[in-house]
Amino acid sequence: MHVIVIGAGVIGVCSAWYLREAGFDVTVVERRAAPAQESSFGNAGVIAPGYVTPWAAPGMPGKVLRNLFASTSPVLFRPSADPAMWRWIARWLGECTLERYRLNKLRMQRLAFYSRQCLHALRGQLQIDYEQSQGYLQLFRTQRDRDLAEPALALLREHKVAHRLVDADGCRRIEPGLTTDTPLAGGLHLPEDESGNCPMFVRRLRVLAEAAGVRFVMDSDASALRPLPGGKLSLDLRSTAAGDARSARGVRETLTADRVLVSAGIASAALLRPLGLRIPLYPVKGYSATVHVSDELQAPLGALMDESYKVAITRMGNRLRIAGTAELGSRKLDLRPAAINTLLKVARDWFPVAGHYGTATLWAGARPMLPDGPPLIGATAVPGLYLNLGHGSTGWAMACGSGRIAADLIAGNRPGIDLDGLTPDRYGLGPR
């Protein structure tokens, strides 16, 4: 049986690996020349099941309004006339209650904990190194930051997730490089959470998948998807390679498959709309800066999160990845100075001499977010068509588990976890 996977980010490549392991003939289609070039490329690198949380949370609408005109803000809102944005916001606001937050967070954590198990099994099986580090430390600048974290802390206690509240001195024992010049009210340490270089992992898994028989069709945009008589599906491709005359002429290649799995990030919504599948995906723009370590003794050992600014600082070999800021309302992936300044300010606040901040490599990407937070994995109302999308900013933390689940569903096997609230049925898009 032939399965086409659309998208070669971390979700798509993990899905392809597990599908091939299950015995399928697999083709991966990707519009870029290499895998992990969009949302998977410049992310924070955090694999933190204990921390994963929906953006729709109590107090978040107020935070957006309070920071609307701030020069350094964790949330940037760019109002526009885009009807899709306002529809998304209306749904998002309805998810910002404590009851909905708890439900959505538990769904995301269920998947993320399973995904970490799958990642560890895969890492042991394939001996993949991806600059991984152990432990995750949330930093509270003020007592108010600590108080706002209480709903998440209650869930950690309720579900017996390993965690430890520490004072400022305790934070500095975990991360000796933290400066004493920035006010620090304490932190939350999640010792079993971790971090790693996502694109490094994806590139290595792609090589291993190809060796196992997976075909990768790069520089090819999935432009149209259609069901065919007999239950198969066809996919039209348009070349995106620079200088390819076929692109200018609109010449297309057409592939057919028994099953198609859509993992194309934010581009998934437009591809699925002609089939009557309206996915409320919206791009929430994020930024990152990568700097070389200048002082090993003053640099972080693992991964941290500044709770005030929602900025993560992650050690990746001899580099630091500083990532964060959620910008809603802009579909352009330009680099806004205010967002970059926020990232570098936070890094300098905690590790002032750790990196060459003046020569940072900068990145902006679109996180494919659903209003409530959890992704959609599984069969749709279109026979043979499956989804694995909507992971937002937590795709790396959920990738292996999501890929394994998608492969199990396509193979007709029972998934490793309860999928309540994680399938297209959640939005009325499942099989009828």
C-alpha positions in Angstrom: 0.0 0.0 0.0 1.3 3.4 -1.0 1.1 6.4 1.4 2.1 9.9 0.5 3.1 12.2 3.4 2.9 15.9 2.6 5.5 17.9 4.5 9.0 17.1 5.6 9.1 18.9 8.9 9.6 16.9 12.1 6.0 15.7 12.1 6.1 14.5 8.5 9.5 12.8 8.6 8.6 11.0 11.9 5.4 9.9 10.3 7.2 8.6 7.3 9.6 6.6 9.4 6.9 4.8 11.4 4.8 4.2 8.2 7.8 2.6 6.6 8.4 0.5 9.7 4.8 -0.6 9.4 5.5 -2.0 5.9 4.1 0.8 3.7 5.5 2.1 0.5 6.1 5.8 1.5 6.7 9.0 -0.5 7.3 12.3 1.2 6.5 15.5 -0.7 8.2 18.7 0.4 8.1 22.2 -1.1 11.6 23.1 0.2 14.9 21.7 -1.0 15.7 20.1 2.4 13.7 18.8 5.4 12.9 20.8 8.5 13.2 24.2 6.8 10.0 25.9 8.2 8.4 25.6 11.7 10.9 22.8 12.6 14.0 24.9 11.8 14.4 27.6 14.4 12.3 26.3 17.3 13.4 26.4 20.9 14.4 22.8 20.9 12.4 22.0 24.0 10.9 18.5 24.6 9.0 19.3 27.8 5.9 17.2 28.3 5.5 18.6 31.8 5.5 22.1 30.4 3.4 21.8 27.2 0.5 24.1 27.5 -2.2 25.6 25.2 -1.8 29.3 24.2 -5.5 29.6 25.2 -5.1 30.0 28.9 -6.8 32.0 31.7 -5.3 35.5 31.8 -3.9 35.3 28.3 -6.4 37.7 26.7 -5.5 40.3 29.5 -1.8 39.7 28.9 -2.3 40.4 25.1 -4.2 43.7 25.9 -1.7 44.8 28.6 1.3 44.3 26.2 -0.4 45.7 23.1 1.9 48.7 23.0 4.9 47.5 25.0 8.3 47.7 23.3 9.4 44.3 24.7 6.4 41.9 24.9 5.9 38.1 24.8 2.8 38.6 22.7 2.4 40.9 19.7 -0.9 41.6 18.1 -1.1 43.1 14.6 -4.8 43.7 13.9 -5.8 43.4 10.3 -8.9 42.9 8.1 -8.2 39.2 7.7 -11.6 37.5 8.5 -9.8 34.2 9.2 -7.8 35.9 12.0 -10.9 37.2 13.7 -12.7 33.9 13.4 -9.7 32.2 15.0 -9.6 34.8 17.8 -13.3 34.3 18.6 -12.7 30.5 19.0 -9.5 31.1 20.9 -11.2 33.4 23.4 -13.8 30.7 24.1 -10.9 28.3 25.1 -9.4 30.7 27.6 -11.4 29.5 30.6 -9.9 27.4 33.4 -12.1 24.4 32.5 -11.1 24.4 28.8 -7.5 25.1 29.7 -7.3 22.0 31.9 -8.9 19.8 29.3 -6.7 21.0 26.5 -3.5 20.9 28.5 -4.2 17.3 29.6 -4.8 16.3 26.0 -1.5 17.8 25.0 0.4 16.3 27.9 -1.0 12.9 27.2 0.4 13.0 23.7 3.7 14.7 24.7 4.5 12.1 27.4 3.8 9.3 24.9 5.9 11.1 22.3 8.9 11.3 24.7 8.7 7.5 25.2 8.7 7.0 21.4 11.6 9.4 21.0 13.7 7.6 23.6 12.9 4.2 21.9 13.9 5.6 18.5 17.0 7.2 19.9 18.1 3.9 21.4 17.2 2.0 18.2 18.9 4.3 15.7 21.7 5.8 17.9 20.8 9.4 16.8 22.6 12.2 18.4 20.9 15.6 18.3 22.7 17.7 20.9 20.3 16.6 23.6 20.4 17.9 27.2 18.4 16.9 30.3 16.2 19.1 32.6 14.1 22.2 32.1 14.0 25.2 34.4 11.3 27.8 34.4 12.4 31.1 35.8 10.0 33.4 37.7 11.1 37.0 37.9 8.3 38.0 40.3 5.9 36.3 42.7 3.1 37.3 40.3 4.8 35.0 37.6 4.8 32.2 40.2 1.1 32.8 41.0 0.1 32.8 37.3 1.7 29.3 37.0 -0.5 27.8 39.7 -3.1 26.2 37.4 -0.2 24.4 35.6 1.4 23.4 38.9 -1.9 22.0 40.1 -2.0 19.7 37.1 1.6 18.6 37.7 0.8 17.7 41.3 -2.5 16.0 40.3 -0.8 13.8 37.7 2.3 13.2 39.7 4.7 14.7 37.1 8.2 15.0 38.5 8.8 18.7 39.4 10.4 20.8 42.1 9.8 24.4 43.1 13.1 26.1 43.9 14.2 29.4 45.3 16.6 31.8 43.5 19.7 30.0 45.0 18.2 26.7 44.0 17.9 27.9 40.4 21.6 29.0 40.4 22.6 25.6 41.7 20.9 24.0 38.7 22.3 26.6 36.3 25.5 28.1 37.8 25.8 30.6 34.9 22.7 32.6 35.9 23.6 36.2 36.7 22.8 37.6 40.2 22.0 41.0 38.6 18.5 40.1 37.4 15.7 39.8 40.0 14.7 36.2 40.4 11.8 35.0 42.7 12.4 31.3 42.1 11.8 28.6 39.6 10.2 25.4 38.6 12.5 22.5 37.7 11.3 19.7 35.6 14.2 17.1 35.8 12.7 14.6 33.3 12.1 17.2 30.5 14.8 17.8 28.0 15.9 19.6 24.9 17.6 18.9 21.6 18.4 20.2 18.1 15.2 19.5 16.1 16.5 20.0 12.5 19.6 17.9 13.3 17.3 15.1 14.4 15.1 15.4 11.3 18.1 15.5 8.9 19.5 12.3 10.4 16.1 10.5 10.4 15.6 11.5 6.8 18.8 9.8 5.8 17.9 6.7 7.7 14.3 6.7 6.2 15.7 6.9 2.7 18.0 4.0 3.4 15.0 2.1 4.6 13.2 2.8 1.3 11.3 6.0 1.8 11.2 8.3 -1.3 11.6 12.0 -0.8 10.3 14.3 -3.5 11.8 17.8 -2.6 11.2 21.2 -4.2 7.7 20.1 -5.0 4.6 22.0 -3.8 1.4 20.0 -3.2 -1.0 22.2 -5.2 -4.2 20.0 -5.5 -5.5 16.9 -3.8 -8.4 14.9 -5.2 -10.2 11.6 -4.4 -10.3 9.2 -7.3 -12.8 6.4 -8.1 -11.9 3.2 -6.3 -10.7 4.9 -3.1 -7.3 6.2 -4.2 -6.2 9.8 -4.1 -4.2 11.9 -6.5 -1.8 14.7 -5.7 -0.7 17.4 -8.1 2.8 18.8 -7.7 4.3 22.0 -8.9 8.1 22.5 -8.9 9.4 25.1 -6.6 13.1 24.7 -7.5 14.8 28.0 -8.3 15.3 28.3 -12.1 13.1 25.3 -12.9 11.2 26.2 -16.1 8.4 23.8 -15.2 7.4 26.1 -12.3 7.1 29.1 -14.6 5.0 27.1 -17.1 2.8 25.6 -14.3 3.7 22.1 -15.5 2.8 19.5 -12.8 3.6 16.0 -11.9 0.7 13.9 -10.5 1.2 11.1 -7.9 -1.4 8.6 -6.8 -1.7 6.8 -3.5 -3.9 4.6 -1.4 -3.6 6.9 1.6 -2.4 10.5 2.0 -1.2 12.0 5.3 -1.2 15.8 5.4 1.5 17.2 7.7 2.2 20.4 5.8 2.0 22.9 8.7 0.1 26.1 8.0 -0.1 25.3 4.2 -2.4 22.4 5.1 -5.5 24.6 5.5 -5.5 25.8 1.9 -4.8 22.4 0.5 -7.7 20.8 2.4 -10.3 23.5 1.9 -11.4 22.5 -1.6 -12.2 19.0 -0.2 -14.7 20.6 2.3 -12.3 20.3 5.2 -12.1 23.7 6.9 -9.3 23.5 9.5 -9.1 26.5 11.8 -5.3 26.8 11.5 -3.8 30.2 11.8 -0.1 31.2 11.7 1.2 32.5 15.0 4.6 33.9 14.2 7.6 33.0 16.4 11.2 34.2 16.4 14.6 32.8 17.4 18.2 33.9 17.6 21.1 31.5 17.6 24.4 32.6 19.0 27.8 31.0 19.5 28.9 30.5 23.2 31.7 32.9 24.2 32.1 31.8 27.8 31.4 28.1 28.7 31.4 28.9 32.5 28.8 31.6 32.1 26.5 29.8 29.6 23.5 27.6 30.4 23.9 23.9 30.8 20.4 22.9 29.5 17.1 24.6 28.7 15.3 27.4 30.5 12.1 29.4 30.1 11.7 33.0 31.3 8.0 33.0 32.4 7.6 36.8 32.2 8.6 37.0 28.5 7.9 33.4 27.5 11.4 33.2 26.0 13.3 29.9 26.0 17.1 29.7 26.2 18.5 26.3 25.1 22.0 25.0 24.9 22.8 23.2 21.7 26.4 22.2 21.6 28.6 25.3 21.3 25.5 27.5 20.5 22.6 29.0 22.3 19.1 29.0 20.9 16.9 31.9 22.1 13.3 31.5 21.0 9.9 33.0 21.8 7.4 35.8 21.1 4.0 35.0 19.7 2.9 37.4 17.0 -0.7 37.2 15.8 -2.1 39.0 12.7 0.9 39.0 10.4 1.4 36.4 7.7 4.7 37.9 6.6 7.8 36.2 7.9 9.8 39.4 8.2 12.1 40.0 11.2 10.6 42.7 13.4 13.3 44.5 15.4 11.1 44.7 18.5 10.7 40.9 18.7 14.4 40.2 18.2 15.3 42.8 20.8 13.0 41.0 23.3 14.8 37.7 22.7 18.3 39.2 23.1 17.2 41.3 26.1 16.1 38.1 27.9 19.3 36.2 27.1 21.5 39.1 28.3 19.4 39.5 31.4 20.2 35.9 32.5 23.5 35.2 30.8 25.1 38.6 29.9 28.5 37.4 28.7 27.6 33.8 27.6 27.2 34.4 23.9 28.2 36.5 20.9 24.8 38.3 20.9 25.9 40.9 18.4 26.3 38.3 15.7 23.2 36.3 16.2 21.6 34.3 13.4 18.0 35.3 13.2 14.9 33.4 12.2 11.1 33.9 12.0 8.6 31.1 11.3 4.9 30.5 11.3 3.6 28.1 14.0 0.5 26.3 12.7 -1.9 26.8 15.7 -5.4 25.6 16.4 -7.5 27.8 18.7 -7.7 25.2 21.5 -4.1 23.9 21.4 -4.0 20.1 20.8 -3.2 18.8 17.3 -5.4 16.8 15.0 -4.3 13.2 14.2 -6.3 10.7 12.2 -8.8 10.0 9.5 -11.0 12.6 7.9 -14.4 12.5 6.2 -12.5 12.0 2.8 -11.8 8.3 2.5 -8.0 7.6 2.6 -7.1 11.1 3.8 -5.5 11.5 7.2 -4.2 14.5 9.2 -1.2 15.0 11.4 -1.1 18.8 12.0 -1.8 21.8 14.3 0.9 21.2 16.8 1.7 24.9 17.2 4.9 25.6 19.1 5.1 22.0 20.5 5.6 20.0 17.4 9.1 18.8 18.4 7.8 17.7 21.8 5.0 15.7 20.1 6.5 14.6 16.8 7.5 11.0 17.5 4.3 10.1 19.3 2.2 11.8 16.6 4.0 10.0 13.8 3.6 6.7 15.6 -0.1 7.3 16.1 -0.7 8.3 12.5 1.1 5.2 11.2 -0.9 3.0 13.6 -4.2 4.4 12.5 -3.4 4.1 8.8 -2.2 0.5 9.4 -5.5 -0.3 11.3 -3.6 -0.8 14.6 -4.6 0.3 18.0 -2.7 3.5 19.0 -0.5 3.5 22.1 -2.7 6.1 23.9 -6.3 7.2 24.2 -7.0 9.6 21.3 -10.0 11.4 22.9 -9.8 15.0 21.9 -6.9 14.5 19.5 -8.7 13.4 16.3 -10.4 15.4 13.5 -13.7 14.5 15.1 -13.0 17.3 17.5 -13.9 19.8 14.8 -16.5 17.5 13.1 -14.0 16.6 10.3 -13.8 12.8 11.0 -15.3 9.9 9.0 -19.1 10.0 8.9 
